[in-house]
Amino acid sequence: MKGKQRHILITGGAGFIGSTLTELLLSEGHFVTAVDNFDPFYDEKLKRRNIRNIIEHPRYSLLEYDICNWDELRKIDGVFDTIVHIAAKAGVFASIKEPIACQQANVMGTQHMLELAKILSVKQFVFASSSSVYGVNPNVPWKESDPEMMPISPYASSKLSCEMLGHVYAHLHGIRFLALRFFTVYGPRQRPDLAINKFASKILKGEPIPVYGDGTTRRDYTYINDIISGVRAAMDYDKTDFEVINLGNHRTVSLSEMIETIEEVFGKKAIINRLPNQKGDVPQTYADISKANRLLGYNPQTTFKEGITHFRDWKLKVESPDHG
């Protein structure tokens, strides 16, 4: 894709990851068509804010379609070089409350996007999978080759199902399918329900933060720019027709360390509300990223404190009274 102008279709294009990727692609001179139904899982205004600087861009178009609505999707026409499929019913705990909605949006929605790729002869399909597919697998750091997938939420199982759908379409229709297992993405525009953003908001307001368990759970936090570099490289990958690839940071941070870093960077102490462990919550996530490095040249650069500092700068700016 480097050096050549392309047209990319991005689902979930107004969200955290989709809008950040879109800005990069537009800066490189490509055309982007974004699909987003502005799902009410969180405030639509936040997604509108994500894209307000690009909505009038001459190489950008927005389709407010639902990936579950095949009659809408089949209206999409044109020549696309790549589909980057990020749209999903997000959230482990939300999926436990609404497993059917999760299955419909994630599995059926992905089926629709693969079928669209087949009809439009799109040969490159990059799929946003999740580290949650590993579940309670104790063999860390997690490798893509490990046969022990142990998902413990409907969200996790739906992402595994989507990966297998991709294998089917790669085999039957020659669509190159790259499933990228994201590990706890954070940074500017992060969803408000995710821990770092939620905790920062409550700390700034002087409200207690809900801390489940004893603070020893660990996450492989990956800064948004590092994730985007991996997605971007996957869009250019052309060696094999099907791959599953971890995109993480290959470092883990405990829940207690995460809170301490937010306190330090924001300059304010947290009020802790201790709660029991949540169902569906895994004790740790930890990515082996050697495959991503080998196939994609992936090499995350951002330390956790640096990433939290960038996140703070963004959050204080967009939530300031004089920010439009």
Secondary structure, DSSP 8 states (H G I E B T S, - for coil): -TTS--EEEEETTTSHHHHHHHHHHHHTT-EEEEE----TTS-HHHHHHHHTTTTT-TTEEEE---TT-HHHHTT--S--SEEEE------HHHHHH-HHHHHIIIIIHHHHHHHHHHHTT--EEEEEEEGGGGBT--SSSB-TT----B--SHHHHHHHHHHHHHHHHHHHH--EEEEEEE--EESTT--TTSHHHHHHHHHHHT-EEEEESSS--EE--EEHHHHHHHHHHHHH--S-SEEEEEE--S--EEHHHHHHHHHHHHT---EEEEE---TT--SB--B--HHHHHHH-------HHHHHHHHHHHHHHHTSTT--
